[in-house]
Amino acid sequence: MTKAKIMVVEDEAITAQDIKASLEDLGYEVVGIAANGDDALKIAEQFTPDLALMDIVLKGPHSGIATAIELNHRFSVPVVYLTAYADPATLEQAKKAEPLGYLTKPFNENDLRAAVEIALYKAGLEADRRELARKLQEALDNVRVLKGLIPICANCKQIRDDKGFWKSVETYVAEHTDADFTHSICPDCTKKLYPEYYDQLYPKNPRKKQS
């Protein structure tokens, strides 16, 4: 089974290395450690990780929240926040990146395992939902439906298009839908045009058995 690829975004070097070691012990592949938002975006562009563990407070011009939003927007990388700041105002601000979880520092390996597994599961469900939505939209784009009033000749049954030209039903429908035609002859037309074959093709119903 392919290992999930995880990126650690943490500006405390010792903490970042501890998280990396714990993740590898748990069987995950750590594709990179970033100390700031710019490095995180470069790693994401190169490796497209399945998940980023993101410290909310980062050194440099880009906060963890801003970086998480950019990761999600540009690379669809989901995020679990690492934070020692769990006050309501910080958490409210953090929601803008739609994270898949939070880990409050300090945390142990069991906490890390639970947060990562739940986040990866949620990310998988979201990926499936996006793929289903894409396929549905693709199907809708391929469907063309005739609507409104269609002018049709009462005698020959040709249809007048929006440019004033008269076309056969087959031509008109083929141009306005994705339907294909297969031809046959109905019983009434068979009787009119080919009476000698009518009885063979459409035999009368056998007499009901007498009780």
Secondary structure as GFF3:
##gff-version 3
##sequence-region A 1 211
A	DSSP	beta_strand	5	9	.	.	.	ID=ss1
A	DSSP	alpha_helix	13	25	.	.	.	ID=ss2
A	DSSP	beta_strand	29	34	.	.	.	ID=ss3
A	DSSP	alpha_helix	37	47	.	.	.	ID=ss4
A	DSSP	beta_strand	51	55	.	.	.	ID=ss5
A	DSSP	alpha_helix	64	75	.	.	.	ID=ss6
A	DSSP	beta_strand	79	83	.	.	.	ID=ss7
A	DSSP	alpha_helix	88	94	.	.	.	ID=ss8
A	DSSP	three_ten_helix	95	97	.	.	.	ID=ss9
A	DSSP	beta_strand	101	104	.	.	.	ID=ss10
A	DSSP	alpha_helix	109	141	.	.	.	ID=ss11
A	DSSP	beta_strand	159	160	.	.	.	ID=ss12
A	DSSP	beta_strand	166	167	.	.	.	ID=ss13
A	DSSP	alpha_helix	169	176	.	.	.	ID=ss14
A	DSSP	alpha_helix	187	193	.	.	.	ID=ss15
A	DSSP	alpha_helix	195	201	.	.	.	ID=ss16
###
